[in-house]
Amino acid sequence: MKKILQILPSDSPGILQLAQSIEHSFPSKNFTVTTAFLNQTSNPYISGTAKFFNFKKNETKGLRIKALWAIYKYCRQERFDVIITHRFKPFYLILIISKFLQIPMCISVIHGFGDFSRGSRRLLLKILWSDNWHFVAISNAVASYLVGLSPQIGKNEVTTINNAINVAEQIRSFKTKQQSRLTMGLKEPPITFGTIGRLIPLKGHINLIKAFEIVLKTQPNSHLVIVGEGRCRSELENYLSTHNLKQNITLTGHLDSAANYIKAFDIFILPSLTEGFGMVLLEAMAAKLPIIASNTGGIPNVLGDCGQLVPPDISPHDLANVMLEKSSLTTQERQQEGEALYKRLLNQFDELVYQKKWLELISQKFNLADQTKML
């Protein structure tokens, strides 16, 4: 029986979903999995075995002495065979603790490009990285970023396991187009463009708004919906007010389980300037929506040749032209694009594919017999 611990900073929905999926990757006959949370959580962890450290935020900053000691004692007592970390703080803590405990396998799941942008973090990696460590990247683009961060880290130390969703479960959770538009306060425009993401500069919302402003000159009755909250909200709201766009552009703010309402859109757009993967693309693919997205980071790997890729630095005028081309397609043509994306989702990014890869990674480490048949 192999004991696995995975550590998350908090119960952030996106990471929590992946953690639950990882947990379900391992047959209970041969593995026990505990999921631990560093910070106080707002929601109960429903499935599996959980450990709540309930550290205050200031206890996971700086030297993190209290957190290090508490996690060290816990890991020493439980004697885990594998520890999986998500995000930098858990990785940092286990990177240090693993120097004092004999943990056969430590895995850091890297969800984007920013974890090692600081020189001090790269130095820490160089000093403390050892043979029992391995990176799992959520996309090939992130994997390429990780290889070479330190002399000890080559291709053999990094495995790509693409993010995934439970497609059948996601489909069951979708609200109808009518229900979704009612929730967002929308009428019935001919075409609704939509996106979901935090309102931060890297998501490219201001460029999208400027492009849609041009679209309105040709399609004055169309609508744009931006779902999400963040520090750029006032900037976006000011632009809408100044340019008299509030009638055609809706900023919904935060919506719980936002992807459940994605069928409110006719065309999905992800205008990010950079993106490690783009989980929301999988949800749009499950809804069989045609997609326009930036050709950056992990996005091309997600869409393949089934979506419309545009340069991340595309001008509003050029983006508007792409939006107009997509909206000028017949309903049947848009449905065909959505079906192609849906098939790619099932083949490449369904949860079962994800779980098999995780099980293979751990099984190979411990020379276990083929476990994937047990999923």
Protein Blocks (a to p, Z undefined) as FASTA:
>chain_A
ZZdddddfblcfklmmmmmmmmmmpcfklpccddddfbacfbdcfbhcdddekpafklmg
cjllmmmmmmmmmmmmnopabdcdedjklmmmmmmmmmmpccfbacdddfbjklmmpfkl
mmmmmmmgcfkbccddfbfklmmmmnopamklcfklpccddddddfklmmmmpccfklmm
mmnopacdfbdcdddddddfklommmmmmmmmmmmmmmmmbccddedddjklmmmmmmmm
mnopmlmpccebjaehkllmmmmpmbdcdfbfbdfkopmlmmmmmnopacddddehjlmm
mnmmmbccddfkbcfklmmmmmmmmmmpcfklmmmmmmmmmmmmmmmmgfklmmmmmmmm
mmmmnopacfklmZZ
